[in-house]
Amino acid sequence: MSPLRMVYLALAVWGAVHPMYWFVTYMRETGTGLMGLIDAWYVNASTTGLTWDLTIAAITLTVWIIAETTTRKNWTALVAIPATFCIGVSCGLPLYLFLRTRPVT
């Protein structure tokens, strides 16, 4: 595996674990669960703006993944879409780059 692919994989793991740690910490502290976390994303203009920024980035990444996957026929790379929406762009983007740069056989 190339050093660049290892960096992408490490960033995907970090992008999954680090944000999830903070999400779970928040839900435990407040006891509000997932709905409380989602409500917190819209608590003020700053967090609402950040939420929309990440939503637009996730949609853009999804369009790019679908366009490239249909061209390159790399169907495994589609797994980055649920990773993006269930975990975040911080996981989905490096995961897609990791899957996209695998050697073609």
Backbone bond lengths (Angstrom), bond angles and torsions (degrees), N, CA, C in turn:
res aa  C-N    CA-C-N  psi(-1)  N-CA   C-N-CA  omega(-1)  CA-C   N-CA-C  phi
1 M - - - 1.449 - - 1.537 107.52 -
2 S 1.308 115.71 135.69 1.459 120.43 -177.87 1.536 110.42 -71.31
3 P 1.333 116.66 156.21 1.470 119.50 177.72 1.531 112.17 -59.41
4 L 1.326 117.76 -36.26 1.460 120.55 179.44 1.523 110.94 -64.81
5 R 1.319 117.76 -41.88 1.471 120.87 177.56 1.520 110.58 -63.60
6 M 1.341 117.34 -37.17 1.467 120.05 178.10 1.532 110.49 -65.49
7 V 1.334 116.87 -37.53 1.464 120.32 176.87 1.524 109.86 -63.78
8 Y 1.338 117.54 -45.56 1.468 120.92 178.42 1.524 110.95 -59.20
9 L 1.322 116.73 -43.84 1.462 120.35 -179.61 1.529 111.13 -65.31
10 A 1.321 116.76 -42.90 1.469 120.32 178.35 1.530 110.75 -62.58
11 L 1.336 117.18 -40.90 1.461 120.36 178.45 1.530 111.62 -66.57
12 A 1.332 117.01 -35.98 1.467 120.24 177.73 1.527 110.66 -65.17
13 V 1.320 116.68 -43.13 1.468 120.09 178.47 1.526 109.93 -65.53
14 W 1.317 117.09 -46.00 1.462 120.73 178.12 1.532 110.53 -61.09
15 G 1.337 116.29 -41.97 1.460 121.07 179.44 1.519 113.07 -66.83
16 A 1.316 117.12 -19.75 1.469 120.58 175.80 1.525 111.00 -88.03
17 V 1.319 116.44 -44.93 1.464 120.89 -172.05 1.528 112.38 -77.75
18 H 1.308 117.63 -47.53 1.462 120.63 -172.81 1.533 113.06 -63.26
19 P 1.333 119.73 -53.15 1.465 118.22 177.85 1.533 112.70 -62.74
20 M 1.336 116.40 -38.22 1.461 119.89 -179.01 1.526 110.90 -62.71
21 Y 1.318 117.23 -36.01 1.466 121.14 176.67 1.523 109.81 -57.39
22 W 1.339 117.19 -46.33 1.460 120.65 -178.25 1.522 111.88 -70.70
23 F 1.324 117.40 -36.45 1.466 120.15 177.26 1.530 110.64 -63.14
24 V 1.318 116.70 -47.38 1.462 121.29 -179.24 1.528 110.39 -65.53
25 T 1.332 116.63 -40.71 1.464 120.31 177.25 1.523 110.69 -58.77
26 Y 1.325 117.09 -45.99 1.464 121.16 179.60 1.528 110.80 -61.47
27 M 1.331 116.36 -46.14 1.474 119.23 -178.01 1.519 111.48 -64.93
28 R 1.331 117.94 -35.64 1.468 120.75 177.34 1.527 111.23 -68.50
29 E 1.341 116.01 -42.70 1.463 119.79 -177.99 1.524 112.33 -65.85
30 T 1.328 116.54 -40.04 1.461 119.52 -176.15 1.519 112.63 -91.32
31 G 1.320 116.78 -23.52 1.456 120.48 -178.62 1.524 113.14 69.92
32 T 1.325 116.97 17.70 1.465 120.17 -175.67 1.520 113.59 -95.82
33 G 1.318 117.53 -11.34 1.455 120.60 179.00 1.518 113.08 73.19
34 L 1.314 115.12 -162.47 1.457 121.62 -175.89 1.522 112.29 -63.59
35 M 1.331 117.47 -40.01 1.465 119.22 -179.55 1.532 111.59 -65.17
36 G 1.314 117.18 -35.26 1.458 120.47 176.06 1.515 111.69 -66.56
37 L 1.330 115.79 -37.47 1.464 120.46 176.79 1.524 110.38 -64.10
38 I 1.312 116.85 -45.52 1.466 120.76 179.31 1.524 110.41 -64.10
39 D 1.331 117.97 -40.52 1.471 120.66 176.19 1.529 111.14 -60.02
40 A 1.328 116.96 -36.97 1.465 121.01 -179.49 1.528 111.77 -66.37
41 W 1.323 117.03 -25.44 1.467 120.27 179.13 1.528 111.38 -66.48
42 Y 1.321 117.22 -17.73 1.466 121.31 -177.38 1.528 112.05 -119.73
43 V 1.329 117.35 25.24 1.459 121.07 -174.89 1.530 112.59 -73.23
44 N 1.317 118.64 -27.53 1.468 121.16 176.77 1.528 109.26 -151.95
45 A 1.322 115.86 176.66 1.465 120.45 -175.55 1.525 111.62 -63.55
46 S 1.309 117.89 -34.50 1.459 121.39 -179.13 1.532 111.93 -65.34
47 T 1.325 116.61 -49.49 1.462 119.24 -179.25 1.525 111.21 -70.93
48 T 1.318 117.45 -32.96 1.463 120.42 176.36 1.524 110.15 -64.39
49 G 1.329 116.81 -43.36 1.464 120.73 177.68 1.515 111.91 -62.11
50 L 1.330 116.78 -42.34 1.464 120.76 178.27 1.525 110.98 -65.25
51 T 1.321 116.66 -40.19 1.467 120.83 177.90 1.521 110.76 -60.58
52 W 1.337 116.54 -46.18 1.463 119.54 179.04 1.523 111.87 -67.46
53 D 1.324 117.40 -36.23 1.460 121.23 177.14 1.524 110.37 -59.12
54 L 1.316 116.36 -47.08 1.468 120.55 -179.72 1.528 112.02 -70.77
55 T 1.329 117.33 -33.73 1.460 120.48 177.47 1.525 110.72 -64.94
56 I 1.325 116.41 -44.62 1.466 120.06 178.77 1.525 110.38 -65.16
57 A 1.326 117.23 -39.86 1.463 120.64 177.28 1.532 110.62 -63.40
58 A 1.329 117.56 -40.17 1.466 121.29 179.38 1.527 111.26 -65.72
59 I 1.324 117.23 -41.01 1.466 120.73 178.17 1.525 110.23 -65.76
60 T 1.328 116.60 -42.64 1.466 120.74 178.23 1.521 111.00 -62.00
61 L 1.314 117.17 -44.33 1.461 121.31 177.53 1.522 110.68 -61.20
62 T 1.311 117.50 -40.49 1.465 121.57 179.22 1.525 111.09 -62.80
63 V 1.323 116.99 -45.06 1.471 120.47 178.05 1.518 109.81 -60.35
64 W 1.328 117.49 -43.38 1.467 121.31 179.71 1.527 110.83 -64.18
65 I 1.323 117.05 -43.98 1.469 120.42 179.81 1.529 110.22 -60.80
66 I 1.320 116.84 -46.55 1.470 119.86 -179.27 1.522 110.77 -63.46
67 A 1.330 117.45 -44.67 1.467 120.62 -179.93 1.515 111.52 -61.83
68 E 1.315 117.29 -45.73 1.468 119.89 -178.91 1.523 112.30 -72.60
69 T 1.312 116.59 -35.10 1.459 119.34 -179.44 1.520 111.06 -66.05
70 T 1.313 117.28 -40.34 1.458 119.06 178.93 1.525 111.31 -69.09
71 T 1.322 117.28 -30.40 1.463 120.48 177.93 1.516 111.36 -76.89
72 R 1.317 116.56 -47.28 1.470 121.58 -174.14 1.528 113.36 -87.00
73 K 1.326 117.69 -11.71 1.476 123.08 -178.13 1.527 112.29 58.55
74 N 1.328 115.57 32.77 1.460 122.15 178.14 1.525 107.84 -97.61
75 W 1.333 116.71 74.74 1.461 122.07 -171.39 1.522 112.85 -64.16
76 T 1.315 118.12 -26.00 1.459 121.13 179.06 1.523 111.34 -61.85
77 A 1.316 116.42 -29.65 1.470 120.79 -177.77 1.526 112.17 -65.27
78 L 1.320 117.55 -16.94 1.469 120.18 178.49 1.522 112.56 -63.13
79 V 1.314 117.82 -18.38 1.472 121.28 178.40 1.536 110.66 -63.05
80 A 1.320 117.18 -19.46 1.470 120.15 178.82 1.536 111.95 -69.98
81 I 1.326 117.89 -21.23 1.472 120.11 179.95 1.533 111.25 -67.95
82 P 1.338 119.78 -54.42 1.465 117.74 176.80 1.529 112.36 -62.91
83 A 1.332 117.52 -32.35 1.467 119.58 176.90 1.522 110.19 -62.39
84 T 1.322 116.37 -38.08 1.464 120.82 179.78 1.519 111.71 -65.30
85 F 1.329 117.23 -45.42 1.458 119.87 -175.65 1.528 113.89 -85.01
86 C 1.322 118.15 -25.50 1.467 120.36 179.17 1.525 112.47 -90.09
87 I 1.321 117.26 -28.73 1.465 121.11 -179.04 1.518 110.35 -112.41
88 G 1.331 116.50 -56.90 1.456 120.22 178.89 1.507 112.49 151.59
89 V 1.313 115.21 167.39 1.462 121.66 178.46 1.525 109.88 -62.51
90 S 1.322 116.96 -31.30 1.466 120.61 -179.63 1.523 112.53 -63.95
91 C 1.300 118.06 -19.97 1.465 122.91 174.24 1.519 110.80 -101.21
92 G 1.330 117.07 -44.56 1.462 121.17 -174.11 1.516 114.46 -63.54
93 L 1.328 117.75 -42.23 1.462 120.10 -178.45 1.524 112.29 -66.29
94 P 1.343 119.91 -53.40 1.471 117.16 178.55 1.525 112.88 -65.11
95 L 1.331 117.83 -30.58 1.464 119.76 176.43 1.519 110.16 -64.14
96 Y 1.329 116.94 -44.77 1.459 119.77 178.21 1.523 110.77 -62.32
97 L 1.324 118.08 -43.65 1.471 120.50 179.06 1.522 110.83 -62.66
98 F 1.336 116.93 -37.73 1.460 120.47 176.17 1.531 110.52 -62.00
99 L 1.322 116.63 -47.42 1.467 120.72 -178.58 1.531 111.64 -69.52
100 R 1.310 117.14 -33.64 1.463 122.28 -178.30 1.527 111.50 -70.28
101 T 1.317 117.49 -31.45 1.465 120.32 -174.69 1.527 113.36 -94.02
102 R 1.319 116.83 12.83 1.463 117.49 178.14 1.528 109.23 -69.37
103 P 1.316 116.33 149.19 1.463 119.07 179.09 1.529 111.95 -61.44
104 V 1.294 116.18 137.78 1.471 121.58 178.48 1.519 107.83 -82.81
105 T 1.344 115.80 131.15 1.480 119.41 -179.97 1.495 111.50 -112.30
